[in-house]
Amino acid sequence: MPRWQPDGRERLVLAALQLFSEQGYDETTVAEIAERAGLTKSTFFRHFPDKRDVLSAGQETLSRLLVEGIDSAPAQATPLSAVAAGLQRAASAMGPFNRELAPQLRAAVAANTELQERYALKQVGLAAAMAGALIARGIPEATASVAAELGALAFKEAYSTWIDGDEDQELAQLSLAALDRLRVTISELG
């Protein structure tokens, strides 16, 4: 196997998830992950600071895509419409690789308290990124925060449905439907 294959990051994520499923997160070493991926330990550290970060590998990209979508929403868009544009942009970028790894990722997180905490922080980070993008559009902070939290909740719900559901379901459609359900729920709060 050539040393510098372009999919090294993906191979490391896949190897880590396989090992976490087989032997547990705590029992898996960085050296084992690198070996399983057919890469060196130093290559692992070029991509990730430690093995915890393997599981949040796409968070920066996901946050960036959410922000790009919000930024591209029409100027007259409501805060939730702008969030919908962010969800559409981010969800459309997720493909078969993300869906294939999702059950292993969920199992690894469910089996480890440290990873559950990391996952919760990831959710907070996604909401913060969306809130920042909304504030940059001139939305008041409280409104931006509520809209962003709803967007994060909608994405979380849609992602869970997507990985458990029918192959024909698209994450973008599920995300927008979840956001619409939350919008209705909020209107019922009174």
C-alpha positions, 0 to 999 in steps of 0.5 A, a space after each residue: 500500500 502506498 504511503 501517501 494515499 489521499 484517504 488516510 483520514 477516512 481510513 483512520 476513522 474507519 479503523 478506529 471505529 472498527 477497533 472500538 467496536 471489536 475491543 472497546 474504546 479504552 482498550 484501543 491504542 493509537 498504534 493499533 488504529 494506525 496499523 489497522 489503517 495501514 498507516 504510521 502512528 506519526 500519520 495518525 498524529 498529523 490528522 488527529 491530536 489523540 484518539 478522542 478526536 477521531 470521533 469528532 473528525 467532521 465537526 469542523 467541516 459540519 460547522 463550516 457547512 452550517 455557517 456557509 448555508 446560513 450565510 447564503 440564505 436570502 437577506 430577508 430570511 427569517 432566523 429559522 429559514 436561515 437555519 434551514 439553509 444551513 441544515 440543507 447545506 450541511 446535510 447535503 454534504 453527508 454521503 454514504 461514508 457518513 451513513 456507513 460509519 454512523 452505527 459504529 460511531 453511535 455504539 462507541 459513544 454509547 459505550 464510553 462516558 468520555 465520548 458521550 461528553 465529547 458528543 454533547 460538546 459537539 452538539 454545543 459547538 454546532 449550535 454555537 456556530 449557527 448562532 454566530 452566523 445568525 448574529 453576524 446576519 444582525 439577528 439579536 443574540 437571544 433569537 439567534 441562540 434559540 434558532 440555532 438550538 432548534 437547528 442543532 436539535 433538528 439535525 440530531 433528530 434527522 441524523 438518528 432517523 437517517 442512520 436507522 431508516 430507509 436507504 432512500 431517505 435523504 438527510 437534508 429532507 429529514 433535517 428540514 422536516 425535523 425543523 418544521 416539526 419543531 417550529 410547529 411544536 414551538 407555536 403550540 407552547 403558547 
